Every structure is written in structure tokens, then in C-alpha cells.
């Protein structure tokens, strides 16, 4: 089982073994502003930072997709069955 925290230092993924510890298999996102787990399966997480939206496989800890140059303005949601995501992008 994995969880993540979103703080002013970014997103950090953790795993439960006998204790709660930082999962070294996952990338660090020190500039992350938003993050969500897939609500139905929990098989992926979406992390938003300066580069864009990162899709992270929660089994392997690898980034599977990156949508660049998106400036998410505070809304990020994943559908109840993990089939699509909704976000707001700020166009300049």
C-alpha cells in the first residue's frame, strides 16, 4: 500500500511495510502543486508541477506519461472509474 504527501516541499511517495517509509522507487517532484491517486483502481497517480502533468504507475514507480506545458490552476480530478481526468489550464 502506498500513500503520498503534498507539502510545500512537493510530493513524496511512501510505502507501508512494518513501518511507514519513503519509497525510493518513485521519482521526486519538489515543485509539485497538485496530486491525485486514481480513485477506482489506485494503479496510477497524477502529479502536476512546472513541467506539466506526470502520470505515475503506482506498482512500478515509473512515470508512464507526461503532458507538458500545462499550468493547472487548482482543479484536478479523476473520474470514478479512472477512465478520464479533468483539469483547468491557464492560457496566456
C-alpha positions, -999 to +999 in steps of 0.1 A: +000+000+000+013+035-009+004+070+001+019+104-008+021+137+009+018+171-009+036+198+011+055+230+003+084+207-005+065+189-032+052+153-035+068+124-016+056+088-020+056+064+010+051+027+014+038+006+043+059-023+054+062-028+091+067+010+092+060+039+070+090+047+049+098+068+018+095+048-014+128+052-032+114+037-064+093+068-071+106+100-086+106+132-065+086+162-075+099+191-054+079+217-073+045+198-073+014+219-067-013+192-071-015+154-069-042+127-071-045+089-069-068+071-093-099+066-071-111+033-085-080+011-090-052+032-074-030+020-102-017+054-111-013+089-097-012+123-115+013+149-102+013+185-115+044+206-114+062+233-135+068+208-164+032+196-167+012+166-157+031+134-148+013+101-148+030+077-123+024+039-123+019+031-086+030-005-090+064+002-106+070+038-095+078+048-131+065+078-150+043+065-178+032+097-194+040+134-193+017+162-207+040+192-209+034+229-207+002+227-187-004+253-160-031+237-138-049+264-119-062+245-089-085+218-103-075+182-109-099+153-107-101+117-120-133+101-129-148+075-106-138+046-129-103+060-138-113+065-174-105+102-178-093+132-159-105+168-157-083+198-151-082+235-158-054+250-178-044+287-178-039+300-213-019+332-217 
